[in-house]
Amino acid sequence: MAISVTGESSLFTSALRRAALESFRRHLEEMHSPLTTDPEAIDQLLRQADSVLDDVAAAECGAGVTGQRAVRLSAEIGVSRAGHGVHPVESLRAAAVMFEVLLPVVLDRLRDRGIAEQALVSAAGALHESIVRRVGLGAVSYASFLLKKVNGSHREERRRIARELHDRAAHAVGVALQDLELHDVYADQDPVRARKRIGSARTALRVALDVVRHVAQELRESAVEIGGLEKALSDYVASRVPPGVKATISVTGGERLPDEVCDELYVVLREAIRNAVRHAQARRLEVAVEVDGDVVHATVRDDGRGFDVAAAAGSPAGIGLSSMRERLELLDGTFAITSTPGAGTTISILVAHLGSGA
C-alpha cells in the first residue's frame, strides 16, 4: 500500500511526512495491532497522523489546531471502529504509538531550524494536544454510533412485543368477543350452541391472559436482578418451553457478570430459546453459560429441524437474528450460528472485556 500525504508545509516536507508515516505503520505492525489487518483502518490512521503534523505546523505559525477536516476524519474513524467491533483500547494504543513516532520527527525538525528549547516544549504540547483531541472526537462518534445501535435494538424489541400483543393477545380477545356475540344470537334459539360459544370465549380469554402475563414477565426490569441469570433463564424456560421439550440450563460464574452484560445476554439467550421452541420443533434444548475471568462463553443447542442460515439472514425471520447479533456487538461480543436442515442448530456466543465497556 503506497503512503500518500494530504498536507504540505514549510515545516514538514512531503518526503519527511512519508518517512514518518511509514515508521508509524511499521511500529503498528511490529506491535501486531489488529488495525493493520484492515486496509481502511490503516489508511485512516495514516491520514490521521499526516493531519496531526498539519496541526503542529499550524501551531508553530500561531494558528489554531484541529480544523473541520480533522474533526470529520476523527468522527469517521470512531464510527468505523465501532462498526467493525474494534475495542477502544486499540485506538489508545495506536495514539500512543503515533505520539512516540512523531515526537522525534517534530523535535528533530525544529532543532534543524534552530528553534529554542522552550519552543520545542510548546511543539511537543501541540502534538500531544492534537492527538488527544482526536482520540476524544473519535470516542464521541464511537459512543454515538453504539447509542444508535442500542436505540435500534430497543426499538426492535418494542416492535416484537407489539407483534406479540397484536398477533396473539389481541387476536384471542377478538375471538372471545366474536364468540360472545354469537352466544347472544344463539341464546334463545339454540342454548346448547350458545353454551359452547361461552366455553370457546373462556378458552380464548385464557390464551390472551397467558400472553399478557408472559409479556409482562419479559418486561420486568428485575428479571435478571432477582436471582441472577440462571434463575431468569430457568423461569423463562419453565413458562415458555412446552413440557414435551427436555430443556437444561447451566450457568457457571454468572454472579461475576456486570449488570449491563447480564441484561443484554439474557435477552439474546431468551431470543435463541424462543426461536428453538417456535421454529425448530426440537425435543431437546441445552443452554450453557460459562464465565471464565473476563470472558463469557455461551451456547444454545437444539436437536430440531435446523435451517439454511444464509437464506434466513435475508428473510423477515432473520430480523431476530440480526437483533441478537447487534446486542452482542454492543458488548464487544461475537455471535455464530451452525445449522443444517434436519440436524439441529447451535448458537455460539463469546463476550470479552467484561466490565471494560465499549
N, C-alpha and C positions, 0 to 999 in steps of 0.2 A: 504494500500500500504506500503510495507516494505521499509525502507530507507536503501540504500546501499551507502558506501563511496568508492571513487575511489583513494583516496590518503592516505598515512600514513607517518608520520614524528615523530621525537622525540619531536617536539613541540606540535603537536595536535594528540592525540591518537584516535583510531577508536571509542572508547566509547565517547570521548569528541565531536568528529565530529557528531556522530549520535544524541547526545543530542542537539547540535547546530542546526542541520538541522531540527530536529523535532520542535524545538522552532520557527524556521523560517517559517515552514509550518503552524504551529498553528497561528502565527501572521497574515499571509496572509489570512487564513480562517476567523479570527476574523474581519478583515477589509473588508470581502466579496469581495476579489479580484476575478474577473472573471477568472483569470489564474488557480485558484484552481479547477475549474469545468472541466478542460481538463487534463486527465492523462499525456498526452505528455508534456504539458506546465509545470506542476508541477514537472515532472521528470527532465526536462531541468533546472528548477530553482534550484532544489536541487543539481544537478551535478555542476551547476554554483557556488553555494555557497561553495560546497566542494572544487572546484578548486580555489576559492578565498583564502581559508585557505592555500592551497598549495603555492599561491603567497606570502602570509605573511610569511610562514615558510621559503621560499626561500630567501625572503628579509632579514630575520634575519641571514641567513647564508652568506649574501653578494652576493647572486645570483640575476640575473635579474628576472623580473616578466612577467607574461602573455606569456607562451610558445605557440607553434603551436597548441597544443591540445586545449588550451583555446581559441585561435583565431578561430579554426574550430567550437567550441561549440557556441561561440558568433554569428558567421555567421549563423549557423544552427538555432539559436533562432530567429534571425532577419527575416529570410526567413519564418519560421514557423508562427511567429506573423503576418507578412504581409499576408501570405496565408490564415490565419484564420480570417483576418479582425480585429485583436486586436489593439486598438489605442495605440500609443507610450506612452501616459500618464500612461498606466497600467505598462509598463516596468519601467518607472521612479519611480512610487510608490513602485514597488517591489524592486528596487535598494535601495531606501531609507530605506525600512524595513530591507533589508539584512544588510545594514551598522549598523542600530540600534541594530539588534540582535547579529551580530558578533563582534562588538566593545567590549562589556563587556567580551565576551569569550576570545578574544585576550589579552586584558589588564589583566584580572584575571590570565590567564595562565602565562604571563610574570612576573607578580608580584610574583606568586608562585615560580618562578625560580630566584627571587632576581634581576631582571633587573632594571637598573637605570631609573629614570623618563624620561630623555632625550631619552632613547631607546624606552620607551613607546610611546612618541610622534612620533618617527620615524615609529613605528609599526602601529600606527593609520593612519599615512600618507600613508603607503604602502597599508593598507586595503582600504583606500579611492581611491588611485590611481588605484588599481586593479579593483574595482567596476566601477569607472567612465570610465576607458578604455574599459571595456567590454560593457558598455552601448553604447559607441561610435562605437565600432565594430559592435554591433547589429544594430545600427541605419543606418550604411552604408549599411549593407546587406539588411535591410528593404527597404531603398530607392532604392537600385539596383533592388530588386525584383519588386517594383512598377514601376520603369522606364521601365523594360522589358515588364510589362503589358501595359504600355502606348504605347510603340512602337508596341506591338502586336495589340492593339486596333486600332492604326492609320493605320497599315498595312491592317487590315480587312476593314477599311473604304475606303482605296485606292482601294482594290480589288472590293468592292461593286460599287464604282464609275466606275471602269474599266468595270465591267459587265454591268452596266447601259449604258455606251457608246457603248460597243460592241453589246449587245443584242438588243438595241433599236435604237440608233442613227446610228450605222454602218449598221445595217440591213435595216433601212429605206433608207439610201443613196444607198445601193446595189440595192434595189428595184427600186429606181429612175433611176439608171444607166441602169438597165435592160429595163425599160420602154422606155428610150431614145434610146437605141439600137433597140428595136422593132419599135419605131417610124421611124427610118431610113429605116427599112425593108419595112414598110407599106407605106411610104411617097408617092411613085409613084404609087403603085398598089391599095391601099385602103386608101384614105385620111381620111375617117371617123374614121377608126380604128386607124390611126396614131394620129388624134387629141385626141382620148380617152387616148392613151398612154401618150401624153403630160400632160393631166389633171391628170392622175394617178401619173406621176412623180412629178408633182407640189404638190400633196397631200402628197406623201412620204417625200418630202424635207421639207414640213412644219412640219411634225412629227419629223423629225431629228432636225430641228431648235428648236422646243419646248423642246426636250430632252436636247439639249446642253444648252439652256437658264436655264432650271431647275437645271441642274448640276452646272452650273456656279453660280447660286444663292446660292446653298448649300455650295459652296466652298468659298464664300465671307467671309473673316475673320471678317468683321464688321457686320455679320448677326445679332448678338445679341447686339453688342455695339450700333448700331443705333436704338434707341427707346426701347431697353431692351427686356427682354424675351417675354413679352406678344405680342409686335409688331412682333417679329421674328416668333413666333408661328402662329399668325394671318395671316401674309404674306404667310407662308408656306401652311397653310390650304386653303387660297384663291387661291393659284396657283396649288395645288396638289389634293385637295379633290373635287370629282365630284359634280356638282350642286344638284344632287338628294339626297345627304347626308346632313342632318342637323347637322352642327358642331357648338359647343360652346366652347369658350376659356375663362377661368377665372384665373387671376393671382393676388394674394394678397400679397403685401410686396415684390414683385420681385426686387424693386430697392435696397434692402438690400443684395442681393446676391453678393458674391465676384465674380469677373470676371471668375476665373477658374471653379468655381462651375456652374455659369450660362452657360458657353460654353458647358461643358460636359452634363449638364442637358438638354439643348436644343437638343443636338444630340440624347440623349436617348429618349426624348419625340417625336422627329421627326421620329425616327425609329418605335416607337409604333404607331404613326399615319399612317405611311406608311403601316405597317402590317395590320392595320384595314381596310385601303382602298383597298389594293391588295387582301387580303385573306379572310377577314371576311364577305364581301358583306353586310356591315352594312348600315342601314338607319339613324341611329343616332350615333353621336360621341361626347363625352364630355371629355374635358381636363381641369383639375383643379389643380392649384398650390397654396399652401399657405405657406408663410414664417412666422414662429412664433418663435421669438427670434433667436436662432442659429440652428433651426431645419426646414427642408423643408419637407412638405407632398405633394405628387403629385399623381394624378390618371389619367389614360386614360381608359375610359369605352365606349364600343360599344355594340350594340344590334344585332351583326352579328351572324354567324352560329356557332361560338365557335370552340374548337378543344380539342384534348386529349393532355394535357400538357406533360405528361410523354413520350408519343410517339414522340412528336415534338422535345423534348430535344435531342433525339438521331438521328434525321434526318438532312439532309442538311439545311432544313428550320430553324432548331434550331440554326444555326450559328448566325443569327441576334440577337436572344435572349441571347446567350452567350456573344456577344459583348456588349449588353446593361448591362448585369449583371457585366461584368468586368469593364466597365466605372464607374458604381456606386460603386464598391468595391474600386476604386481609390479615391473616395470621402468619404470613410468610410460610405457608404450607403448600404441599403438593397433593394431588388427587389423581388416582389412576383407576381405571375400570378394566377388568378382564372378564370377558363373557363370550360364550359360544352358544349359539342356538341349540337347545336340548341338553346343555351341560352345566347350567348354573352360572352364577355371577359372583365375582369377588371385587369389592371396592377396597382399595388400599389408601390409607391416609398417613401423611407424615407432616408433623408440625415441629419446627425447630425454634430455637431462641425464645423459649418460654420466659415471659416476664420482661423481655427486652423491648417489646413493642415493635412497630413498623417504622 
